[in-house]
Amino acid sequence: MNAKRRLFDAHFHIIDPRFPLVANNGYLPPAFTTRDYLGRAEPLGVSGGAVVSGSFQAFDQDYLTDALSALGPSYVGVTQLPADRPDETILNLDRRGVRAVRFNLRRGGSEGLDTIERMARRVHDLAGWHVEIYADAANLEPHVAMLKTLPQVVVDHLGLSEAGQRVLLELAGHGAKVKATGFGRLDFDIASALKNIHAANPAALMFGTDMPSTRAPRPFEAGDIDLIAAAVGEDGLARALRDNAVALYRPQHAA
């Protein structure tokens, strides 16, 4: 890996035991604080990123705003939020650096797909936010037409399955972003998936470490960055590793 690359980590988790955690199917993750994260991310060349709420954090906002305060203005947040929260809650979170709402359809802890259309339009109109979806992309097939009408959609972890790649490519070709993350969770040809997504839409791919890789069979490795580089080539690398995500998340300071 080229240590001089400037990276924006579009997907990682902070797990701070000072804040409440909710067991998900009996699972509670070990601590992974902002200090732990920076100790591993900065040597890679990461200078900004997106803290993503996990199923085990449910609708807690305190851990997230505390993490964003500690990490600084080159970092943003992706929260899970009940659909009935008032406008001022969304606007206040936006002022604190939150930029998106996550729908964790894989493990729960968030709102469900039945609220995504209304919520996506509301948060976009209020604060310019987008929605992020953690799901097997194959399960999104019945909803593709609706998802295409939303202001902006992001799909986590390359859509999770080989069966979902056709749906994922259709969404990417229509403007959806796709997180090049969680490779240790996947059991299909990652290099081919990256190449196909990049060919469908060079603005789609967004690198992320997925640290600390909770429940993943294999945690993030620095070599995952080289896999992205080989798939998109030097011409597309800056976009996949940084520029696509910075344009979407609008950090207060793009270091």
C-alpha positions as CSV (number, residue, x, y, z in Angstrom):
1,M,0.0,0.0,0.0
2,N,1.2,3.5,-0.8
3,A,1.4,5.3,2.5
4,K,1.1,8.7,0.7
5,R,-2.5,8.1,-0.3
6,R,-5.0,10.3,1.3
7,L,-8.0,8.3,2.5
8,F,-11.5,9.1,3.6
9,D,-12.9,6.1,5.6
10,A,-16.5,6.0,4.6
11,H,-17.5,3.3,7.1
12,F,-16.3,2.5,10.6
13,H,-17.7,2.1,14.1
14,I,-16.8,3.6,17.4
15,I,-17.8,1.5,20.4
16,D,-17.4,3.4,23.7
17,P,-18.3,1.6,26.9
18,R,-19.2,4.9,28.5
19,F,-22.4,4.8,26.4
20,P,-25.2,2.2,26.4
21,L,-25.1,-0.8,24.1
22,V,-28.0,-3.0,23.1
23,A,-27.3,-6.8,22.6
24,N,-28.1,-7.9,19.1
25,N,-29.0,-11.6,18.9
26,G,-27.0,-11.9,22.1
27,Y,-23.9,-10.1,20.7
28,L,-22.2,-7.2,22.4
29,P,-19.0,-5.9,20.8
30,P,-15.8,-5.2,22.6
31,A,-14.7,-1.5,23.1
32,F,-13.2,0.3,20.1
33,T,-12.8,4.0,21.1
34,T,-11.8,7.0,19.1
35,R,-8.3,6.6,20.3
36,D,-8.3,2.9,19.2
37,Y,-9.6,3.9,15.8
38,L,-7.1,6.7,15.2
39,G,-4.2,4.5,16.3
40,R,-5.1,2.1,13.5
41,A,-6.4,4.5,10.8
42,E,-3.9,7.3,10.8
43,P,-0.9,5.1,9.7
44,L,-3.0,4.1,6.7
45,G,-3.3,7.7,5.6
46,V,-6.9,8.2,6.8
47,S,-7.6,11.9,7.5
48,G,-11.4,11.9,7.7
49,G,-14.3,9.5,7.7
50,A,-17.9,8.5,8.6
51,V,-18.7,7.0,12.0
52,V,-21.6,4.6,11.4
53,S,-24.1,3.6,14.0
54,G,-24.4,-0.2,14.5
55,S,-27.3,-2.4,15.5
56,F,-25.9,-2.6,19.0
57,Q,-26.2,1.2,19.4
58,A,-29.9,1.4,18.2
59,F,-31.1,5.0,18.4
60,D,-28.5,6.4,20.8
61,Q,-27.1,9.7,19.6
62,D,-24.8,10.6,22.6
63,Y,-22.1,8.1,21.7
64,L,-22.1,9.5,18.1
65,T,-22.0,13.2,18.9
66,D,-19.2,12.5,21.5
67,A,-17.2,10.6,18.9
68,L,-17.6,13.4,16.3
69,S,-16.5,16.0,18.9
70,A,-13.4,13.9,19.7
71,L,-12.5,13.1,16.0
72,G,-12.9,16.7,14.7
73,P,-14.4,18.4,11.7
74,S,-13.0,16.1,9.0
75,Y,-15.3,13.3,10.4
76,V,-19.1,13.0,10.0
77,G,-21.8,10.7,11.4
78,V,-24.3,8.2,10.0
79,T,-27.0,7.7,12.6
80,Q,-30.1,5.5,13.2
81,L,-33.1,7.6,13.9
82,P,-36.8,7.0,14.7
83,A,-39.0,8.3,12.0
84,D,-41.1,10.4,14.5
85,R,-38.2,12.6,15.7
86,P,-38.9,16.3,15.3
87,D,-37.2,18.5,12.7
88,E,-35.1,20.2,15.3
89,T,-33.5,16.9,16.3
90,I,-32.4,16.3,12.7
91,L,-31.1,19.9,12.3
92,N,-29.3,19.7,15.6
93,L,-27.6,16.5,14.6
94,D,-26.7,18.1,11.3
95,R,-25.0,20.9,13.2
96,R,-23.0,18.3,15.1
97,G,-21.8,16.7,11.9
98,V,-24.3,13.9,11.1
99,R,-25.0,13.5,7.4
100,A,-27.1,10.4,6.9
101,V,-29.7,7.9,8.3
102,R,-28.9,4.2,8.3
103,F,-31.4,1.5,7.7
104,N,-30.0,-1.7,9.1
105,L,-32.2,-4.3,7.5
106,R,-29.6,-7.0,8.1
107,R,-29.5,-6.9,11.9
108,G,-32.1,-4.4,13.0
109,G,-31.7,-1.6,15.5
110,S,-33.1,0.9,13.0
111,E,-36.3,1.9,11.3
112,G,-37.5,-0.6,8.6
113,L,-37.9,-0.4,4.9
114,D,-41.5,0.7,5.2
115,T,-40.4,4.1,6.4
116,I,-37.5,4.7,4.0
117,E,-39.2,6.6,1.3
118,R,-40.9,9.2,3.6
119,M,-37.9,9.5,5.8
120,A,-35.4,9.8,2.9
121,R,-37.3,12.8,1.5
122,R,-37.8,14.4,4.8
123,V,-34.1,14.4,5.9
124,H,-32.9,15.4,2.5
125,D,-35.3,18.4,2.4
126,L,-34.4,19.4,5.9
127,A,-30.7,18.9,6.0
128,G,-29.4,17.5,2.7
129,W,-29.0,14.1,4.3
130,H,-29.1,10.7,2.4
131,V,-30.0,7.2,3.4
132,E,-27.7,4.2,3.8
133,I,-28.8,0.6,3.6
134,Y,-27.2,-2.4,5.2
135,A,-28.9,-5.4,3.5
136,D,-28.4,-8.2,1.1
137,A,-28.9,-6.3,-2.2
138,A,-30.9,-9.3,-3.6
139,N,-33.6,-8.5,-1.0
140,L,-33.9,-5.0,-2.4
141,E,-35.0,-6.2,-5.8
142,P,-38.8,-5.6,-5.2
143,H,-38.0,-2.0,-4.1
144,V,-35.6,-0.9,-6.9
145,A,-38.2,1.3,-8.6
146,M,-38.9,3.1,-5.3
147,L,-35.2,3.4,-4.4
148,K,-34.4,5.0,-7.7
149,T,-36.7,7.9,-6.9
150,L,-35.0,8.8,-3.6
151,P,-32.6,11.8,-3.5
152,Q,-29.5,9.6,-2.7
153,V,-29.0,6.0,-1.6
154,V,-25.9,4.3,-0.3
155,V,-25.6,0.5,-0.1
156,D,-23.1,-1.0,2.4
157,H,-20.5,-3.7,1.9
158,L,-20.8,-4.3,-1.9
159,G,-24.4,-5.4,-1.3
160,L,-23.2,-8.5,0.7
161,S,-24.0,-11.2,-1.9
162,E,-23.3,-12.4,-5.4
163,A,-27.0,-12.8,-5.9
164,G,-27.5,-9.1,-5.2
165,Q,-24.9,-7.9,-7.8
166,R,-27.4,-7.3,-10.6
167,V,-29.6,-5.2,-8.4
168,L,-26.5,-3.3,-7.0
169,L,-25.3,-2.5,-10.5
170,E,-28.7,-1.3,-11.5
171,L,-28.8,1.0,-8.5
172,A,-25.2,2.2,-9.0
173,G,-25.9,2.9,-12.7
174,H,-28.8,5.1,-11.5
175,G,-26.6,7.1,-9.1
176,A,-26.5,5.0,-5.9
177,K,-23.2,5.0,-3.9
178,V,-21.7,1.7,-2.9
179,K,-19.3,1.2,0.0
180,A,-16.2,-0.8,-0.8
181,T,-16.1,-2.2,2.7
182,G,-16.4,-5.4,4.7
183,F,-14.5,-7.6,2.3
184,G,-14.0,-10.1,5.1
185,R,-17.8,-10.5,5.2
186,L,-18.1,-11.5,1.6
187,D,-17.9,-14.9,-0.2
188,F,-17.9,-13.8,-3.9
189,D,-15.3,-12.4,-6.3
190,I,-14.7,-8.9,-4.8
191,A,-12.3,-7.8,-7.5
192,S,-14.9,-8.4,-10.2
193,A,-17.6,-6.7,-8.2
194,L,-15.4,-3.6,-7.7
195,K,-14.6,-3.5,-11.4
196,N,-18.2,-3.8,-12.5
197,I,-19.4,-1.1,-10.1
198,H,-16.7,1.3,-11.1
199,A,-17.6,0.7,-14.8
200,A,-21.3,1.3,-14.1
201,N,-20.6,4.5,-12.3
202,P,-17.1,5.9,-11.5
203,A,-18.7,8.1,-8.8
204,A,-20.2,5.1,-6.9
205,L,-17.4,3.4,-4.9
206,M,-16.4,4.7,-1.5
207,F,-13.6,3.0,0.5
208,G,-14.1,2.2,4.1
209,T,-12.3,0.1,6.7
210,D,-15.4,-1.3,8.5
211,M,-13.2,-1.2,11.6
212,P,-13.3,-2.9,14.1
213,S,-15.0,-5.4,11.7
214,T,-17.5,-6.6,14.3
215,R,-18.6,-10.2,13.7
216,A,-16.7,-10.3,10.4
217,P,-15.1,-13.7,9.6
218,R,-12.0,-11.7,8.6
219,P,-11.3,-8.2,9.8
220,F,-10.1,-5.3,7.6
221,E,-6.6,-5.6,6.3
222,A,-4.5,-2.9,4.6
223,G,-4.3,-5.1,1.5
224,D,-8.0,-4.5,1.0
225,I,-7.0,-1.0,-0.2
226,D,-4.7,-2.5,-2.8
227,L,-7.5,-4.7,-4.0
228,I,-9.5,-1.5,-4.7
229,A,-6.5,0.1,-6.4
230,A,-6.1,-2.9,-8.7
231,A,-9.8,-2.9,-9.6
232,V,-10.3,0.8,-10.5
233,G,-6.8,1.8,-11.7
234,E,-4.9,4.9,-10.9
235,D,-7.3,7.1,-12.8
236,G,-10.2,6.0,-10.6
237,L,-8.3,5.5,-7.3
238,A,-8.6,9.0,-5.8
239,R,-12.3,9.0,-6.4
240,A,-12.8,5.6,-4.8
241,L,-10.5,6.2,-1.8
242,R,-11.5,9.8,-1.1
243,D,-13.2,12.1,-3.5
244,N,-16.6,10.3,-4.0
245,A,-17.1,10.1,-0.2
246,V,-16.0,13.7,0.5
247,A,-18.4,15.0,-2.1
248,L,-21.3,13.1,-0.6
249,Y,-20.6,13.6,3.1
250,R,-19.5,17.3,3.0
251,P,-17.3,17.2,6.1
252,Q,-16.7,20.6,7.6
253,H,-13.0,20.2,7.0
254,A,-11.7,18.0,4.2
255,A,-8.2,17.3,5.5
